[in-house]
């Protein structure tokens, strides 16, 4: 159940992600991307939607990620304010 949104990581964000690698020596580039995504988008969801009812799934390539929202209204607001593409809706 829930709605899944897919987002692509724009090349313009790569310097920010690079900063995560520098700030956390020893983590892999994939781990840096994951940390950035969780802090940036997970943080937004927790602040703006006041919920922890979501899951972030990073694609193995590190170029895109999905957010699985438990509640459709959270996905709808995120989509309107941040963007993304609906991958699957609740049935």
GROMACS elastic network, one bead per residue, 0.5 to 0.9 nm:
[ bonds ]
;  ai    aj funct       b0    kb
    1    69     6  0.86694   500
    1    70     6  0.67605   500
    1    71     6  0.84967   500
    1    89     6  0.76739   500
    1    91     6  0.68861   500
    2    68     6  0.66786   500
    2    69     6  0.54423   500
    2    71     6  0.56964   500
    2    72     6  0.60554   500
    2    75     6  0.84865   500
    2    88     6  0.80646   500
    2    89     6  0.60899   500
    2    91     6  0.81613   500
    3    67     6  0.81490   500
    3    68     6  0.57375   500
    3    69     6  0.52522   500
    3    70     6  0.67168   500
    3    71     6  0.71625   500
    3    72     6  0.58701   500
    3    74     6  0.89104   500
    3    75     6  0.63430   500
    3    76     6  0.87898   500
    3    86     6  0.73496   500
    3    87     6  0.76086   500
    3    88     6  0.56183   500
    3    90     6  0.55960   500
    4    66     6  0.63610   500
    4    67     6  0.55066   500
    4    69     6  0.61519   500
    4    70     6  0.88387   500
    4    75     6  0.76134   500
    4    85     6  0.84305   500
    4    86     6  0.60410   500
    4    87     6  0.54067   500
    4    88     6  0.51806   500
    4    89     6  0.64338   500
    4    90     6  0.86236   500
    5    65     6  0.83544   500
    5    66     6  0.54184   500
    5    67     6  0.52633   500
    5    68     6  0.65440   500
    5    69     6  0.80285   500
    5    75     6  0.73025   500
    5    78     6  0.89686   500
    5    79     6  0.77315   500
    5    83     6  0.87181   500
    5    84     6  0.58931   500
    5    85     6  0.53008   500
    5    87     6  0.54624   500
    5    88     6  0.72933   500
    5    89     6  0.88141   500
    6    64     6  0.70775   500
    6    65     6  0.57308   500
    6    67     6  0.64853   500
    6    68     6  0.89077   500
    6    83     6  0.89255   500
    6    84     6  0.54205   500
    6    85     6  0.51496   500
    6    86     6  0.63810   500
    6    87     6  0.62924   500
    7    63     6  0.88375   500
    7    64     6  0.55934   500
    7    65     6  0.55231   500
    7    66     6  0.62563   500
    7    67     6  0.81145   500
    7    83     6  0.74745   500
    7    85     6  0.65853   500
    8    63     6  0.60061   500
    8    65     6  0.64841   500
    8    66     6  0.88204   500
    8    84     6  0.77080   500
    9    12     6  0.83083   500
    9    13     6  0.68970   500
    9    14     6  0.81749   500
    9    37     6  0.87885   500
    9    62     6  0.81323   500
    9    63     6  0.55137   500
    9    64     6  0.55226   500
    9    65     6  0.78828   500
   10    13     6  0.56722   500
   10    14     6  0.74325   500
   10    63     6  0.81642   500
   10    64     6  0.89139   500
   11    14     6  0.53663   500
   11    15     6  0.83620   500
   12    15     6  0.70048   500
   12    16     6  0.83280   500
   13    16     6  0.53923   500
   13    17     6  0.64554   500
   13    18     6  0.87559   500
   14    18     6  0.60459   500
   14    19     6  0.86442   500
   14    33     6  0.88033   500
   15    19     6  0.63167   500
   15    20     6  0.89154   500
   16    19     6  0.51086   500
   16    20     6  0.67824   500
   16    36     6  0.79262   500
   17    20     6  0.51540   500
   17    21     6  0.67523   500
   17    22     6  0.89697   500
   17    29     6  0.85060   500
   17    32     6  0.62750   500
   17    33     6  0.59171   500
   17    35     6  0.85112   500
   17    36     6  0.60861   500
   17    37     6  0.88121   500
   18    21     6  0.51247   500
   18    22     6  0.64373   500
   18    23     6  0.86947   500
   18    29     6  0.81854   500
   18    32     6  0.75535   500
   18    33     6  0.84897   500
   19    22     6  0.50198   500
   19    23     6  0.60502   500
   19    24     6  0.85206   500
   19    32     6  0.86546   500
   20    23     6  0.50112   500
   20    24     6  0.60215   500
   20    25     6  0.86012   500
   20    27     6  0.89744   500
   20    29     6  0.89615   500
   20    32     6  0.55970   500
   20    33     6  0.79443   500
   20    35     6  0.76399   500
   20    36     6  0.69689   500
   21    24     6  0.52284   500
   21    25     6  0.60811   500
   21    26     6  0.78116   500
   21    27     6  0.65675   500
   21    28     6  0.75260   500
   21    29     6  0.67012   500
   21    31     6  0.84259   500
   21    32     6  0.55104   500
   21    33     6  0.85753   500
   22    25     6  0.57516   500
   22    26     6  0.88518   500
   24    27     6  0.61366   500
   24    32     6  0.79892   500
   25    28     6  0.86268   500
   27    30     6  0.80954   500
   27    31     6  0.59686   500
   27    32     6  0.65621   500
   28    31     6  0.50698   500
   28    32     6  0.63018   500
   28    33     6  0.87455   500
   29    32     6  0.50292   500
   29    33     6  0.63237   500
   29    34     6  0.86840   500
   29    62     6  0.86676   500
   30    33     6  0.51228   500
   30    34     6  0.62161   500
   30    35     6  0.86364   500
   30    60     6  0.80323   500
   30    61     6  0.81257   500
   30    62     6  0.61275   500
   31    35     6  0.60621   500
   31    36     6  0.85355   500
   32    35     6  0.51045   500
   32    36     6  0.61444   500
   32    37     6  0.85943   500
   33    36     6  0.51384   500
   33    37     6  0.61211   500
   33    38     6  0.85788   500
   33    58     6  0.85394   500
   33    62     6  0.65596   500
   33    63     6  0.86777   500
   34    37     6  0.51526   500
   34    38     6  0.60759   500
   34    39     6  0.85136   500
   34    56     6  0.89600   500
   34    57     6  0.88477   500
   34    58     6  0.66856   500
   34    62     6  0.77924   500
   35    38     6  0.52395   500
   35    39     6  0.60781   500
   35    40     6  0.84077   500
   36    39     6  0.52551   500
   36    40     6  0.58544   500
   36    41     6  0.81913   500
   37    40     6  0.52249   500
   37    41     6  0.56144   500
   37    42     6  0.70246   500
   37    43     6  0.89385   500
   37    56     6  0.82051   500
   37    58     6  0.83231   500
   37    65     6  0.82966   500
   38    41     6  0.56345   500
   38    43     6  0.68138   500
   38    56     6  0.71195   500
   39    42     6  0.54717   500
   39    43     6  0.50896   500
   39    44     6  0.79442   500
   40    43     6  0.53845   500
   40    44     6  0.62520   500
   40    45     6  0.88532   500
   41    44     6  0.50001   500
   41    45     6  0.62171   500
   41    46     6  0.86107   500
   41    56     6  0.87416   500
   41    82     6  0.89984   500
   42    45     6  0.51234   500
   42    46     6  0.61677   500
   42    47     6  0.85834   500
   42    52     6  0.85083   500
   42    54     6  0.83244   500
   42    55     6  0.85190   500
   42    56     6  0.75995   500
   42    67     6  0.89828   500
   43    46     6  0.51535   500
   43    47     6  0.60842   500
   43    48     6  0.83786   500
   44    47     6  0.51746   500
   44    48     6  0.56955   500
   44    49     6  0.76628   500
   44    50     6  0.89960   500
   45    48     6  0.53780   500
   45    49     6  0.51682   500
   45    50     6  0.67517   500
   45    51     6  0.67255   500
   45    52     6  0.77167   500
   45    54     6  0.83849   500
   45    74     6  0.84084   500
   45    78     6  0.76644   500
   46    49     6  0.56959   500
   46    51     6  0.51043   500
   46    52     6  0.60578   500
   46    53     6  0.89042   500
   47    50     6  0.52933   500
   47    51     6  0.77570   500
   48    51     6  0.82759   500
   49    52     6  0.86496   500
   49    74     6  0.66592   500
   49    77     6  0.83054   500
   49    78     6  0.83640   500
   51    54     6  0.77145   500
   51    74     6  0.86021   500
   52    55     6  0.83509   500
   53    68     6  0.85736   500
   53    69     6  0.63493   500
   53    70     6  0.55745   500
   53    71     6  0.75053   500
   53    74     6  0.89884   500
   54    67     6  0.66758   500
   54    68     6  0.53896   500
   54    70     6  0.58811   500
   54    71     6  0.83892   500
   55    66     6  0.81381   500
   55    67     6  0.55849   500
   55    68     6  0.50544   500
   55    69     6  0.67007   500
   55    70     6  0.84951   500
   56    65     6  0.69788   500
   56    66     6  0.58130   500
   56    68     6  0.64366   500
   56    69     6  0.89226   500
   57    64     6  0.89425   500
   57    65     6  0.55397   500
   57    66     6  0.50566   500
   57    67     6  0.62148   500
   57    68     6  0.78046   500
   58    61     6  0.81354   500
   58    62     6  0.62884   500
   58    63     6  0.81537   500
   58    64     6  0.64166   500
   58    66     6  0.63762   500
   58    67     6  0.86591   500
   59    62     6  0.53972   500
   59    63     6  0.68577   500
   59    64     6  0.57462   500
   59    65     6  0.53944   500
   59    66     6  0.77081   500
   60    63     6  0.80454   500
   60    64     6  0.86071   500
   61    64     6  0.74022   500
   62    65     6  0.74255   500
   66    84     6  0.89694   500
   66    87     6  0.83761   500
   67    75     6  0.85730   500
   68    75     6  0.81794   500
   69    72     6  0.67129   500
   69    73     6  0.88109   500
   69    74     6  0.66699   500
   69    75     6  0.58396   500
   70    74     6  0.78975   500
   70    75     6  0.82859   500
   70    90     6  0.89895   500
   71    74     6  0.55531   500
   71    75     6  0.67885   500
   71    76     6  0.89562   500
   71    90     6  0.89675   500
   72    75     6  0.50959   500
   72    76     6  0.61191   500
   72    77     6  0.86912   500
   72    89     6  0.78980   500
   72    90     6  0.76451   500
   73    77     6  0.62065   500
   73    78     6  0.85483   500
   74    77     6  0.52916   500
   74    78     6  0.61331   500
   74    79     6  0.85363   500
   75    78     6  0.50826   500
   75    79     6  0.59839   500
   75    80     6  0.85595   500
   75    86     6  0.87778   500
   76    79     6  0.51761   500
   76    80     6  0.62515   500
   76    81     6  0.87128   500
   77    80     6  0.51018   500
   77    81     6  0.60900   500
   77    82     6  0.81965   500
   78    81     6  0.52429   500
   78    82     6  0.54335   500
   78    83     6  0.66035   500
   78    84     6  0.82537   500
   79    82     6  0.55458   500
   79    84     6  0.57508   500
   79    85     6  0.74508   500
   79    86     6  0.82310   500
   80    83     6  0.59384   500
   80    84     6  0.86584   500
   86    89     6  0.71771   500
   88    91     6  0.88953   500
